[in-house]
Amino acid sequence: MTTTPEILVICASTRPGSLNRRLAAAAANRLRAGGAVARLLDLDDYPVPLYRGGVEATEGVAEGARRFAADLARHDGLVLASPEYNHSMPGALKNLLDWVSRIKPWPTAGVHTVLMSASTGALGGARGLEALRITLASNGMRIHESDYALPAADQVLTERGDLTDSGESDRLDAVLKTFLAATGASDGRR
Ligand SMILES: Cc1cc2nc3c(=O)[nH]c(=O)nc-3n(C[C@H](O)[C@H](O)[C@H](O)COP(=O)(O)O)c2cc1C
């Protein structure tokens, strides 16, 4: 177990002005305030081509997927903030996860992960997280019991990652607190 938990925080949207990026920043800020190291990255840090078996057969596993695997191995947990696209996860995220699943043993196996989503909609992207949970669990991730889905995110989340709604702020703190405790309670991954 490491003394200072090191958490990878990934935003699955690269859109300029992304609400999920703001939420990821909010999570990273709070993790740091709680004594953890938090590294905030997004899908552009792990570029991969569209998965096709023929490409894998001739070129091997894409470099971006290997980099993601290495980052998972050197952190104690993952915060994944993902938009909901059509009640599921963005194709770009699924594509990266498909690539990573081709590495054996699975780099995702046993990784403590908490799922988050921000949306302008009333459910905050909660249905997308359900789909994401199924995919990640199939590759052995340890998904934290509580997700965090933020509705009307454009009204309560500033660009710096401040949550202006005190109820939502408390709810995010509570999810991250139990998540950090869960990562600390394990044997650690490094
Ligand atoms: C292709 C696409 C599909 C979407 N599907 C949903 C959806 O099913 N549910 C929802 O609440 N919002 C949906 N949205 C809206 C996104 O949640 C919203 O644009 C959000 O701000 C995207 O995340 P971002 O701000 O981090 O880029 C969709 C957006 C796109 C581009």
The ligand as an SDF file (V2000), in Angstrom:
LIG
                    3D

 31 33  0  0  0  0  0  0  0  0999 V2000
  -23.7040   11.7860  -30.0000 C   0  0  0  0  0  0  0  0  0  0  0  0
  -24.2880   12.3520  -28.7280 C   0  0  0  0  0  0  0  0  0  0  0  0
  -25.2280   11.6220  -28.0390 C   0  0  0  0  0  0  0  0  0  0  0  0
  -25.7600   12.1100  -26.8330 C   0  0  0  0  0  0  0  0  0  0  0  0
  -26.6170   11.3370  -26.1180 N   0  0  0  0  0  0  0  0  0  0  0  0
  -27.0280   11.7580  -24.8980 C   0  0  0  0  0  0  0  0  0  0  0  0
  -27.8180   10.9220  -24.0610 C   0  0  0  0  0  0  0  0  0  0  0  0
  -28.1470    9.8060  -24.4020 O   0  0  0  0  0  0  0  0  0  0  0  0
  -28.1620   11.3750  -22.8280 N   0  0  0  0  0  0  0  0  0  0  0  0
  -27.7660   12.6270  -22.3680 C   0  0  0  0  0  0  0  0  0  0  0  0
  -28.0940   12.9890  -21.2200 O   0  0  0  0  0  0  0  0  0  0  0  0
  -27.0420   13.4460  -23.1440 N   0  0  0  0  0  0  0  0  0  0  0  0
  -26.6500   13.0360  -24.3780 C   0  0  0  0  0  0  0  0  0  0  0  0
  -25.8810   13.8430  -25.1580 N   0  0  0  0  0  0  0  0  0  0  0  0
  -25.5420   15.1740  -24.6560 C   0  0  0  0  0  0  0  0  0  0  0  0
  -24.2480   15.1310  -23.8770 C   0  0  0  0  0  0  0  0  0  0  0  0
  -24.4280   14.5060  -22.6360 O   0  0  0  0  0  0  0  0  0  0  0  0
  -23.7830   16.5450  -23.6520 C   0  0  0  0  0  0  0  0  0  0  0  0
  -23.4840   17.1040  -24.9190 O   0  0  0  0  0  0  0  0  0  0  0  0
  -22.5840   16.6310  -22.7650 C   0  0  0  0  0  0  0  0  0  0  0  0
  -22.3140   17.9730  -22.4940 O   0  0  0  0  0  0  0  0  0  0  0  0
  -21.3850   15.9590  -23.4430 C   0  0  0  0  0  0  0  0  0  0  0  0
  -20.3250   15.8760  -22.5410 O   0  0  0  0  0  0  0  0  0  0  0  0
  -19.1310   16.9340  -22.5910 P   0  0  0  0  0  0  0  0  0  0  0  0
  -19.7190   18.2860  -22.2440 O   0  0  0  0  0  0  0  0  0  0  0  0
  -18.2150   16.4700  -21.4970 O   0  0  0  0  0  0  0  0  0  0  0  0
  -18.4940   16.9000  -23.9290 O   0  0  0  0  0  0  0  0  0  0  0  0
  -25.3580   13.3870  -26.3580 C   0  0  0  0  0  0  0  0  0  0  0  0
  -24.4040   14.1200  -27.0900 C   0  0  0  0  0  0  0  0  0  0  0  0
  -23.8760   13.6190  -28.2400 C   0  0  0  0  0  0  0  0  0  0  0  0
  -22.8200   14.4230  -28.9910 C   0  0  0  0  0  0  0  0  0  0  0  0
  1  2  1  0
  2  3  1  0
  2 30  2  0
  3  4  2  0
  4  5  1  0
  4 28  1  0
  5  6  2  0
  6  7  1  0
  6 13  1  0
  7  8  2  0
  7  9  1  0
  9 10  1  0
 10 11  2  0
 10 12  1  0
 12 13  2  0
 13 14  1  0
 14 15  1  0
 14 28  1  0
 15 16  1  0
 16 17  1  0
 16 18  1  0
 18 19  1  0
 18 20  1  0
 20 21  1  0
 20 22  1  0
 22 23  1  0
 23 24  1  0
 24 25  2  0
 24 26  1  0
 24 27  1  0
 28 29  2  0
 29 30  1  0
 30 31  1  0
M  END
$$$$
